[in-house]
Every structure is written in C-alpha cells, then in structure tokens.
Amino acid sequence: MIQHQVVWFTGLSGAGKTTISQKVADRLEVYSLKVLTLDGDVVRSKREIPLGFTPEDIRANNKLIVEICRDSLSEYDVILVPVISPFADSRAHAKHVLGNSMAVVYVHVSLREAAQRDPKGLYRDQESGKLQGLIGVAEEIPYEPPEHPDLILDTESSDVLSCANQLVEYILSRRGTSSSST
C-alpha cells in the first residue's frame, strides 16, 4: 500500500493530461483524499527566472517539480503532475528521487490527433513559424514515450471520463482500496 503518491503524467501537448488530472482531483476529493496538482505550465510561470522550452529548460522545470513533489509528499495523499515531460532521463530522475511513491502515467495520443485537437494553438503556431521548438514536433526536442509506464491512458480511443475513472481506480488500488469499498 502506498499512502502518499505522485502521479506523473507524460504525453504530448493536447493529449489530455491536464483535463484528466482535473477530473481525477475532483473524484479523489470525494474520497476525502488531500490532492495537489502541479501543472507544468503553472509551475513554470511562477518562477522568478522564467524558463523557456529548450531541452535544458525543460529538464530544469522537471527537476523543480520533482523537488516540490519531494518536499510536499508527506502533506498530500496524491500529487498529480500533468506535464509533457518528454525526456526519459527526466522521468528516471523523478523516479530515483520519489521512489515507489511515483507512478508514470502515459497519456497517449498520436501526433496527428494532438495537432488536430490543438487546444492551445501550439501546433498551428509551430506550423506557421510563430513558434519554434514544439515538443514532439521540433527535431531538437523529441518526445520520448516511456518504455514501461505504470499505466497507459489512450485518449484517442477512450474519452476523458473513462480515462479519469481508470486512473482513479489505479490510484485507489495502490492505496489498498477501491472505489466500491469507500
């Protein structure tokens, strides 16, 4: 049983990480669990020295999030971390620091579908030249899918609510409970 958990989402922009995490947070609070969400964009925007989107800046942002998770873990039952987290080495570092409390959840969507959804207009901006270096599109910033995620949520074949329900069940099972027993 793992009482304090970090759920580290990874996936392309537009995969549904933030949307799923919001639904999961709402559901977990019904079970009287204390939940913190550390959205990558929000953490990035609150830094005194702004980080860009170079590979080095992305890694620095991920390390900062790992530190926040480590320092906050005992205060929360579940910390949800919806970030792109494109690099395997960043996720390995997070796992090294956070240990068994961390679960990697791969929110999978094809690049084609993510570009079609484009909730923030990033793919359109990359295509028009307004944006350079979009993760998973730009050659210099590839997206490295996790080889052995703890859970895969395929938002191309399942809707957000189904994915959120699947993740809630996973989180509760790691705690040694289920939604039917609470």
N, C-alpha and C positions, 0 to 999 in steps of 0.2 A: 504494500500500500504506500502510495506517495501522497502525502497530505498537502505539500506545497509544490505547485507545478508551474513550469514555464512552458507555454505552448508557443513554439517559434514557427510562425507561418513563413513559407517561402513560395514564390511564384512570380510570374511576370506581372507587370503593371496591367491592371484590368482583369486579373484572374478572379477577383472577388475576395481577397484576403480581408480587407477592412470591413466589408459588408458582412461577411460570415462572422468575423470577430465581434461585431456589434450585436448580432443575433445571439451568439454564444454567451456573451456577457449578460445580456438580458435574461436568458434562460438559466444561467448559473446562479444569478442573484435570487431566483425563485427558490433555489435550494439553500438559501442563506449562506452562500459562499461569498467571501470577500474577493472581488476581482479588480485587477488593474489592467488597463490596456495601454501599451506603449507603442503607439503608431509611429513608424519610422519617420514620416513627414513631420509630425508634431515634435518629436524629439529633435530632429534636425533644425527646425525653425526656432527652437528655444535656446540654442547655443549662442554664447557671446560672440564667438568667432564662427561665422557661418561656414558650413561645409558645402562644397559643390558636389558634383557627381563624377569626379574622376575615380578610378579604381581605389586610389589611396584614401580619398574622402569617404567613399562608401564603406571601406573597411574600418575607418576611424569611427564612423557613425555606428556601425555594428558593434564595435568594441565598447563604445559608450553605452549602448543599450544593454550589453552583457553586464557591465558594471552596475547599471541601475537595477537590473534584474537580481544580481547577486546581493546587492545592498537592501533590496526590498522584499526578498523572497520570504523571509520569516513573518512579514506583516500581512501577506496575502495568501489566500488559498490557491488562487490561479492568477498568473500573469500572462496575458495574451499579447503576443508581439507580431502584429501584421506588418512585415517588412518584405521587400523584394529579396534581400539577402542573396545576391546572385552567385557568391563565391563559396565553393566548398570549404576553403580554408577558414573563412569567417565562421561558418556553421560548425566546423570542427573545433575552433577556438571556443565558441559558445558552449559546446558540449563538454569540452575539457573543464571549463570554469564551473558550469552549472551541474555537471554530472547527471545522475539519473533523474533529477527533478525536471530535466528538459526533454521535451518531445518535439521532433521535427515533423511538421505537417506541410506536405507539398500540395499546394492548391494549384492543380494542373489545368491549363487551358492551352490550346495551340496558339502560336504567334498570330496566325491568321484571324482566329476568333478574338483574341485580345485586341488586335488592331481594329477589328470591326466594332467592338464594344467602345473602346477608346473613351472612357468616362472623363478623363482629364484633358483630352485633346493632344496627348503627348505623341501618339503615333502620327497624327496629322501634322503636328509641328515638326517632327523629325523628317517626314516626307517632304515638307515644303522648305526645309532648310532653316526654319526658325529655331530649331532645337538641334543640338549636336550631342551625340553620346547617349542615346536612349538605351538603357539596359536591355540586352537581348536582341537588339536591332543593330546597334553600332558594333563594328568589328572589334574595337578596342575594349568594349565592355560586354563580354558574352554572359549569358545566363547559363549557369552550370546546374542542371537539375540534380537534386540529391539522389545518390545511388541507393540508399537504404533508408527512406523516410519511415517514421513510425506510423504514419497514416497518410494516405493519398485521398484528396478530395477532388474529384474531377468535375469542375463547374461547367464543362462543355456538355456532359451527359446527364448531370444532375442539377436540380435547381438549388438556389441558395439555402432555402429552408431545409431541404433534405441533407445538404452538406453540414449545416449547423447542427441538426439533430444527430447526425453521425458523430460529429466531434464532441458534442455534449456527452453522448454515451461513452465515448472513448475516455474522456476526462473523468467521468464518474467511475468507470471501471478501474482506472488507475488508482482511484481513492478507495476502491473496495466496495463501492456501492453501484447502484444502477438507478435509472430514472423511475423504475417501477417500485423500488424499495424505499424511496424517500418521500 
